[in-house]
Amino acid sequence: MPLQGGVATCLGIRHGAGSYCTDQSYPGRKYQVERIVSTSGVKEGICRVFVPHTTAGLTINENADPTVPADILMELNKIVPFDDGYRHTEGNSAAHIKSSLVGVDLTVFVTGGRLLLGTWQGLFFCEFDGPRRRKVFVKVTGE
């Protein structure tokens, strides 16, 4: 869906139960932010990624070693345990807190028609309260 000032895309995803962080290739969708950037035609600019949910998040971290996302979740679970006497009665307070800590948006420079990421960096979608249907919005804006 084109928007004035850039190209925006909404991606729907659905994952299984539990908490996890996954890289850009969502199962069954082969969705990649890099592909959206390359097909946008923007050579120099900004890519914004946003998840409009209060129990999910986005982060940039190492994507060369598949154990890194598991380690991130392991430590988040230590910092924010699932059951800790929360007052929120839906049973997903820990997911709300983790979403706040991780964040729900990313901004990445686009240069040469590609995301400007470090050698080992990748974009990760983090689900803290699945299974849920989720949307991820990607907007690429040129200079």
N, C-alpha and C positions, 0 to 999 in steps of 0.2 A: 504494500500500500504506500504509494509515494506521498510524501509530505513536503510542503514548501521548505526549502533550505536543506534538503537531504533525502535519503532513501531510508524508509523505515520498514521493518519486517517484524511480524508477530509469529512466534513459533509456539506451537502447542506440544507439550510433552506429558507423558504419563509413565511413572515408574512404580516399581513394587514397594512393598512395605519397608519401613525402617529408615534409618539415617544413612546417607552416603554422599560423597562428592564424586562427580563424574566429569571427565574432560569434555571437549567440544562435541564428540560423536555420541549423540544420544541413541540408545538402542532402537533400531527399526526406522530411524529418521535420517541418519547420516547428515545431520545438521552440523554445519561448521560456520562459525562466525567469519572465518577467513574467506569462505566461499561467498558469503553475502557481501563482504567488502570488495572482493574481486569483481563480482558481477554488478556492483553499484556504479562502476565507472569512475569513482572518486580516486584520484591519484595522491592527493595531499589533503589531509583533514583530520577528522576526529571520528572515532567509532564509540558510540555509547551503547551499553548493554544494561538492561533494567529488568528485574523480576518483580512484578507487582503483588508479592505475597509476603505475609508476615511470619511465615515459618519456613522460608527458604532463603538462600543467599547466593552470592557470586563472589568468587575470589580469583586471584592470579597467583599461581605457585608453580613449583617444579612439575613438569609432566613427563620427564624422562623415566622416572622410577615410579611404578604403579603403587608402591607402598606408601608414598607420601600422603595421598588423600586419606588412607586408612589411619595413618599416624595423626593427621590433623583431627580427624573425628575422635580418635581415642583420647587425645588431650582435651578437646572440647567437652567430651563426656565426663572427664575428671573435673573440669572447671565448673561445668553446669550439669549436674546429675539429673537424670530423668525424674526422679522422685525426691524432692527436697522440701516438702511442706509448703509448696506454693499455694497462694490464695486463689489463683485463676482456676476455675472448676472444670474446664474442658479437658484437663489432663495433658495439655501440650505447652505448658509454660516454658519448659526447657527449650523447646523448639523456637519460641518467640525470642527468648534471650539469645540463643545462638545466632539467629537471624540478625539481631541487632549488633552482635559482636562482629560477625563476618561482613555484613553489609549487603545491600540489595542492588548496587549499581557499580559499574566499572566504566572508566573512560580510558581509551587507548588511542595513541596517535596512529594515523595512517600515513605511510610514506611509501612512495613508489607503488601505490595500489595495494599495499599489504599492511597488516598489523605490525606495529613496531614493538616487538616483544624481545626480551632477552633470550639467549640461546636455549635455556632450559625452561622458559616460562610457557604456561598454557592457561587457558580460561577454564574455570571449573564452576559448574552448577552444583549447589549443595542443597540437598533435601533433608530437612530435619523432622518432618512430620508426615511421611508417606503412608500409604499411597495417596497421591493427589494428582488431579489434572492441573498442570502448570502452564503458564505463558511466560515467554521470554521475549522482550522487545529489543530489537537491534536497530539503531539509527546511525547511518553513516552520513556525515556532513563534510562537504568540501570547503576549501578555503575560498 
